[in-house]
Amino acid sequence: MGTTIDDSPGAEPRTVATNRTRADRAYRAFCLACGMTTLVVLVLIGWFLLVQSRAALDAAGWRFFTTVNLPANPIPGGPSFGIAALIVGTIEIALIAMVVAVPVSIATALFIAEYAPRQMRRPLTSLVELLAAVPSLIYGLWGFFFLQPRMVLVSEWLNAHLANVPIVGRFFAVSETLFTSSPFIAGVVVSLMVIPIATSVMREVFSQAPPGEKEGALALGATRWGMIRAVVLPFGRGGMVGGAMLGLGRALGETIAVAIIISPIFVITPHILQSGGSSIPAIIALRFSESGGLSLSILMAAGLTLFAFTLAVNMLASMVVARSRSGQGIEI
Protein backbone atom coordinates (compact mmCIF):
# COMPACT_ATOMS: atom_id res chain seq x y z
CA MET A 1 0.00 0.00 0.00
CA GLY A 2 1.64 3.23 -1.14
CA THR A 3 1.67 6.60 0.57
CA THR A 4 -0.67 9.18 -0.89
CA ILE A 5 0.72 12.71 -1.22
CA ASP A 6 -1.69 15.58 -1.38
CA ASP A 7 -0.41 17.74 -4.27
CA SER A 8 -3.57 19.79 -4.73
CA PRO A 9 -3.07 23.53 -5.39
CA GLY A 10 -4.19 24.56 -1.90
CA ALA A 11 -2.06 22.02 -0.02
CA GLU A 12 0.86 23.40 2.02
CA PRO A 13 3.45 21.72 4.24
CA ARG A 14 2.38 21.54 7.82
CA THR A 15 4.31 23.83 10.14
CA VAL A 16 5.37 22.24 13.42
CA ALA A 17 5.43 24.85 16.17
CA THR A 18 7.57 24.47 19.27
CA ASN A 19 6.11 25.98 22.40
CA ARG A 20 9.01 26.72 24.72
CA THR A 21 8.33 27.19 28.38
CA ARG A 22 9.57 30.20 30.29
CA ALA A 23 12.39 28.11 31.77
CA ASP A 24 13.43 26.94 28.27
CA ARG A 25 13.52 30.51 26.98
CA ALA A 26 15.50 31.70 30.00
CA TYR A 27 18.04 28.88 29.63
CA ARG A 28 18.36 29.53 25.89
CA ALA A 29 18.94 33.25 26.52
CA PHE A 30 21.50 32.45 29.24
CA CYS A 31 23.47 30.12 26.95
CA LEU A 32 23.37 32.65 24.11
CA ALA A 33 24.59 35.39 26.45
CA CYS A 34 27.46 33.22 27.69
CA GLY A 35 28.53 32.40 24.13
CA MET A 36 28.38 36.00 23.02
CA THR A 37 30.26 37.12 26.15
CA THR A 38 33.08 34.72 25.33
CA LEU A 39 33.29 36.07 21.80
CA VAL A 40 33.23 39.69 22.99
CA VAL A 41 35.95 39.04 25.57
CA LEU A 42 38.10 37.40 22.89
CA VAL A 43 37.71 40.40 20.60
CA LEU A 44 38.44 42.83 23.44
CA ILE A 45 41.64 40.97 24.35
CA GLY A 46 42.85 41.13 20.77
CA TRP A 47 41.92 44.83 20.48
CA PHE A 48 43.68 45.67 23.77
CA LEU A 49 46.87 43.92 22.68
CA LEU A 50 46.73 45.62 19.28
CA VAL A 51 46.34 49.09 20.80
CA GLN A 52 49.07 48.54 23.39
CA SER A 53 51.51 47.19 20.79
CA ARG A 54 50.98 50.07 18.36
CA ALA A 55 54.11 51.95 19.45
CA ALA A 56 56.40 48.95 18.95
CA LEU A 57 54.89 48.01 15.60
CA ASP A 58 55.10 51.60 14.34
CA ALA A 59 58.74 51.90 15.44
CA ALA A 60 59.95 48.60 14.00
CA GLY A 61 57.50 47.87 11.18
CA TRP A 62 57.71 44.44 9.60
CA ARG A 63 61.27 44.14 10.90
CA PHE A 64 59.69 43.40 14.27
CA PHE A 65 59.01 39.85 13.05
CA THR A 66 62.36 39.32 11.29
CA THR A 67 64.91 40.92 13.64
CA VAL A 68 66.64 38.68 16.18
CA ASN A 69 67.92 41.28 18.63
CA LEU A 70 65.62 42.31 21.51
CA PRO A 71 67.34 44.73 23.92
CA ALA A 72 65.94 45.19 27.40
CA ASN A 73 65.53 48.97 27.02
CA PRO A 74 65.17 49.89 23.35
CA ILE A 75 64.82 53.52 22.33
CA PRO A 76 62.92 54.98 19.37
CA GLY A 77 65.27 55.49 16.45
CA GLY A 78 67.91 53.23 18.00
CA PRO A 79 69.07 49.77 16.88
CA SER A 80 66.48 47.51 15.26
CA PHE A 81 64.60 45.18 17.55
CA GLY A 82 62.33 42.22 16.95
CA ILE A 83 61.05 38.88 18.17
CA ALA A 84 62.26 36.52 15.43
CA ALA A 85 64.33 34.53 17.93
CA LEU A 86 61.37 34.36 20.30
CA ILE A 87 59.04 33.07 17.58
CA VAL A 88 61.48 30.36 16.53
CA GLY A 89 62.21 29.40 20.14
CA THR A 90 58.50 29.19 21.02
CA ILE A 91 57.76 26.95 18.06
CA GLU A 92 60.86 24.86 18.70
CA ILE A 93 59.98 24.12 22.34
CA ALA A 94 56.35 23.41 21.42
CA LEU A 95 57.33 20.96 18.65
CA ILE A 96 59.73 19.12 20.97
CA ALA A 97 56.92 18.84 23.50
CA MET A 98 54.51 17.49 20.88
CA VAL A 99 57.01 14.92 19.55
CA VAL A 100 57.29 13.53 23.07
CA ALA A 101 53.68 13.99 24.20
CA VAL A 102 51.60 12.78 21.24
CA PRO A 103 52.85 9.14 21.09
CA VAL A 104 52.69 8.84 24.88
CA SER A 105 49.18 10.32 24.96
CA ILE A 106 47.88 7.97 22.25
CA ALA A 107 49.40 4.93 23.96
CA THR A 108 48.05 5.95 27.38
CA ALA A 109 44.57 6.66 26.04
CA LEU A 110 44.46 3.32 24.21
CA PHE A 111 45.62 1.46 27.31
CA ILE A 112 42.94 3.03 29.51
CA ALA A 113 40.16 2.59 26.94
CA GLU A 114 40.99 -0.87 25.57
CA TYR A 115 43.57 -2.78 27.62
CA ALA A 116 43.15 -1.77 31.26
CA PRO A 117 40.84 -3.95 33.43
CA ARG A 118 37.40 -2.40 33.80
CA GLN A 119 37.83 -1.76 37.53
CA MET A 120 41.09 0.11 36.84
CA ARG A 121 39.77 2.49 34.19
CA ARG A 122 38.07 4.97 36.49
CA PRO A 123 41.08 5.36 38.85
CA LEU A 124 43.43 5.76 35.88
CA THR A 125 41.15 8.35 34.30
CA SER A 126 41.00 10.28 37.57
CA LEU A 127 44.79 10.13 37.85
CA VAL A 128 45.28 11.57 34.36
CA GLU A 129 42.81 14.37 35.07
CA LEU A 130 44.59 15.06 38.37
CA LEU A 131 47.91 15.45 36.55
CA ALA A 132 46.28 18.04 34.28
CA ALA A 133 45.38 20.09 37.36
CA VAL A 134 48.94 20.31 38.75
CA PRO A 135 50.18 23.94 38.54
CA SER A 136 52.84 24.81 35.98
CA LEU A 137 55.13 26.09 38.73
CA ILE A 138 55.29 22.63 40.29
CA TYR A 139 56.24 21.07 36.96
CA GLY A 140 58.88 23.75 36.43
CA LEU A 141 60.49 23.28 39.85
CA TRP A 142 60.39 19.50 39.55
CA GLY A 143 61.87 19.70 36.06
CA PHE A 144 64.66 22.04 37.17
CA PHE A 145 65.78 20.19 40.30
CA PHE A 146 64.93 16.56 39.49
CA LEU A 147 64.48 16.01 35.77
CA GLN A 148 67.18 18.28 34.33
CA PRO A 149 70.21 16.46 35.85
CA ARG A 150 68.89 13.19 34.44
CA MET A 151 67.96 14.65 31.05
CA VAL A 152 71.55 15.85 30.68
CA LEU A 153 72.55 12.20 30.37
CA VAL A 154 69.91 11.74 27.64
CA SER A 155 71.19 14.85 25.85
CA GLU A 156 74.75 13.53 25.95
CA TRP A 157 73.59 10.21 24.49
CA LEU A 158 71.65 11.93 21.70
CA ASN A 159 74.65 14.11 20.90
CA ALA A 160 77.01 11.12 20.81
CA HIS A 161 74.80 8.90 18.62
CA LEU A 162 72.77 11.25 16.42
CA ALA A 163 75.05 14.22 15.76
CA ASN A 164 76.54 12.59 12.65
CA VAL A 165 73.27 11.31 11.19
CA PRO A 166 72.43 13.06 7.89
CA ILE A 167 69.69 15.71 7.95
CA VAL A 168 68.68 15.27 11.61
CA GLY A 169 72.22 15.40 12.95
CA ARG A 170 72.38 19.20 12.93
CA PHE A 171 69.64 19.34 15.57
CA PHE A 172 71.66 17.22 18.01
CA ALA A 173 75.12 18.67 17.36
CA VAL A 174 76.37 21.21 19.93
CA SER A 175 79.36 23.52 20.07
CA GLU A 176 79.77 23.16 23.84
CA THR A 177 79.66 20.40 26.44
CA LEU A 178 77.04 22.09 28.66
CA PHE A 179 73.64 20.50 28.08
CA THR A 180 71.60 22.15 30.84
CA SER A 181 68.88 24.80 30.31
CA SER A 182 68.36 23.73 26.71
CA PRO A 183 65.23 23.87 24.53
CA PHE A 184 65.21 20.07 24.58
CA ILE A 185 64.88 19.89 28.38
CA ALA A 186 62.30 22.69 28.38
CA GLY A 187 60.31 20.85 25.70
CA VAL A 188 60.34 17.62 27.70
CA VAL A 189 59.07 19.43 30.80
CA VAL A 190 56.31 21.08 28.75
CA SER A 191 55.37 17.69 27.29
CA LEU A 192 54.59 16.45 30.80
CA MET A 193 51.92 19.16 31.03
CA VAL A 194 50.58 18.40 27.54
CA ILE A 195 50.23 14.64 28.04
CA PRO A 196 47.30 14.73 30.55
CA ILE A 197 45.28 17.18 28.42
CA ALA A 198 45.78 15.29 25.16
CA THR A 199 45.22 11.93 26.85
CA SER A 200 41.88 13.02 28.33
CA VAL A 201 40.53 14.07 24.92
CA MET A 202 41.82 10.98 23.12
CA ARG A 203 40.59 8.56 25.79
CA GLU A 204 37.10 10.06 25.65
CA VAL A 205 36.96 9.62 21.89
CA PHE A 206 38.41 6.09 21.92
CA SER A 207 35.83 5.02 24.51
CA GLN A 208 33.03 6.09 22.13
CA ALA A 209 34.09 3.73 19.35
CA PRO A 210 31.01 1.69 18.20
CA PRO A 211 30.88 -1.59 20.19
CA GLY A 212 29.19 -3.36 17.27
CA GLU A 213 32.07 -2.65 14.91
CA LYS A 214 34.62 -3.67 17.54
CA GLU A 215 32.80 -6.93 18.23
CA GLY A 216 32.40 -7.54 14.51
CA ALA A 217 36.15 -7.19 13.94
CA LEU A 218 36.89 -9.60 16.78
CA ALA A 219 34.28 -12.05 15.47
CA LEU A 220 36.00 -12.06 12.09
CA GLY A 221 39.22 -13.22 13.72
CA ALA A 222 41.04 -9.94 14.33
CA THR A 223 43.40 -9.67 17.26
CA ARG A 224 42.95 -6.98 19.90
CA TRP A 225 45.53 -4.78 18.16
CA GLY A 226 43.99 -5.57 14.77
CA MET A 227 40.61 -4.42 16.04
CA ILE A 228 42.14 -1.22 17.45
CA ARG A 229 43.94 -0.51 14.19
CA ALA A 230 40.88 -1.19 12.03
CA VAL A 231 38.13 0.35 14.18
CA VAL A 232 39.28 2.43 17.15
CA LEU A 233 42.08 4.42 15.55
CA PRO A 234 40.12 5.39 12.41
CA PHE A 235 37.12 6.34 14.53
CA GLY A 236 39.29 8.39 16.90
CA ARG A 237 41.35 10.16 14.24
CA GLY A 238 39.59 13.45 14.85
CA GLY A 239 40.00 13.10 18.59
CA MET A 240 43.72 12.45 18.21
CA VAL A 241 44.13 15.53 16.05
CA GLY A 242 41.97 17.60 18.38
CA GLY A 243 43.83 16.45 21.49
CA ALA A 244 47.20 17.08 19.85
CA MET A 245 46.21 20.57 18.70
CA LEU A 246 44.77 21.39 22.12
CA GLY A 247 48.05 20.28 23.66
CA LEU A 248 49.94 22.37 21.11
CA GLY A 249 48.02 25.43 22.24
CA ARG A 250 49.07 24.67 25.84
CA ALA A 251 52.68 24.14 24.78
CA LEU A 252 52.82 27.42 22.86
CA GLY A 253 51.55 29.40 25.83
CA GLU A 254 53.51 27.73 28.61
CA THR A 255 55.30 30.37 30.68
CA ILE A 256 56.59 29.61 34.16
CA ALA A 257 58.07 26.16 33.52
CA VAL A 258 59.99 27.40 30.47
CA ALA A 259 61.17 30.52 32.33
CA ILE A 260 62.52 28.34 35.16
CA ILE A 261 64.28 25.83 32.92
CA ILE A 262 65.72 27.79 30.01
CA SER A 263 68.48 30.41 29.94
CA PRO A 264 67.22 33.31 27.78
CA ILE A 265 69.37 34.17 24.75
CA PHE A 266 68.34 35.78 21.46
CA VAL A 267 69.89 33.51 18.86
CA ILE A 268 68.22 31.42 16.17
CA THR A 269 69.89 28.04 16.23
CA PRO A 270 68.75 24.53 15.27
CA HIS A 271 70.81 22.95 18.07
CA ILE A 272 68.12 21.89 20.53
CA LEU A 273 70.61 20.34 22.99
CA GLN A 274 72.67 23.50 23.40
CA SER A 275 72.22 25.59 26.52
CA GLY A 276 70.13 28.72 26.10
CA GLY A 277 67.01 29.65 24.20
CA SER A 278 63.94 31.82 24.44
CA SER A 279 60.17 31.84 24.07
CA ILE A 280 57.55 34.57 23.92
CA PRO A 281 55.68 33.65 27.16
CA ALA A 282 58.90 33.24 29.16
CA ILE A 283 60.34 36.61 28.08
CA ILE A 284 57.05 38.36 28.84
CA ALA A 285 57.03 36.85 32.33
CA LEU A 286 60.68 37.72 32.99
CA ARG A 287 60.58 41.31 31.72
CA PHE A 288 57.04 42.51 32.35
CA SER A 289 57.55 43.89 35.87
CA GLU A 290 60.57 45.97 34.80
CA SER A 291 59.21 47.27 31.48
CA GLY A 292 57.57 50.53 30.57
CA GLY A 293 57.03 52.70 27.54
CA LEU A 294 58.44 51.16 24.37
CA SER A 295 59.68 48.06 26.22
CA LEU A 296 56.17 47.32 27.47
CA SER A 297 54.74 47.90 24.00
CA ILE A 298 57.21 45.35 22.61
CA LEU A 299 56.03 42.76 25.12
CA MET A 300 52.41 43.53 24.19
CA ALA A 301 53.25 43.07 20.51
CA ALA A 302 54.89 39.74 21.32
CA GLY A 303 51.77 38.74 23.24
CA LEU A 304 49.61 39.76 20.28
CA THR A 305 51.70 37.54 18.01
CA LEU A 306 51.30 34.58 20.36
CA PHE A 307 47.58 35.29 20.72
CA ALA A 308 47.07 35.27 16.94
CA PHE A 309 49.15 32.13 16.48
CA THR A 310 47.33 30.22 19.23
CA LEU A 311 43.95 31.33 17.88
CA ALA A 312 44.90 30.09 14.41
CA VAL A 313 46.02 26.72 15.81
CA ASN A 314 42.74 26.21 17.69
CA MET A 315 40.63 27.25 14.70
CA LEU A 316 42.51 24.76 12.54
CA ALA A 317 41.96 22.05 15.15
CA SER A 318 38.23 22.79 15.28
CA MET A 319 37.92 22.49 11.50
CA VAL A 320 39.85 19.21 11.43
CA VAL A 321 37.77 17.73 14.25
CA ALA A 322 34.49 18.88 12.71
CA ARG A 323 35.33 17.12 9.44
CA SER A 324 36.15 13.81 11.10
CA ARG A 325 33.79 11.03 12.06
CA SER A 326 34.66 11.19 15.73
CA GLY A 327 34.65 14.96 15.72
CA GLN A 328 30.89 15.20 16.11
CA GLY A 329 30.25 16.25 19.64
CA ILE A 330 33.91 16.93 20.47
CA GLU A 331 34.53 20.53 21.46
CA ILE A 332 37.98 22.16 21.37
ABEGO torsion letter per residue (X at the ends): XBBBBBABAABBBBBBBBBBBAAAAAAAAAAAAAAAAAAAAAAAAAAAAAAAAAAAAAAAEAAAAABABBBABBBBGBBBBBAAAAAAAAAAAAAAAAAAAAAAAAAAAAAAAAABBAAAAAAAAAAAAAAAABBAAAAAAAAAAAAAAAAAAAAAAAAAAAAABBGAAAAABBABABABGBAAAAAAAAAAAAAAAAAAAAAAAAAABBAAAAAAAAAAGBBAAAAAAAAAAAAAAAAAAAAAAAAAAAAAABAAAAAAABBBBBBBBABAABBEEBBAAAAAAAAAAABBEAAAAAAAAAAAAAAAAAAAAAAAAAAAAAABAAABGBBX
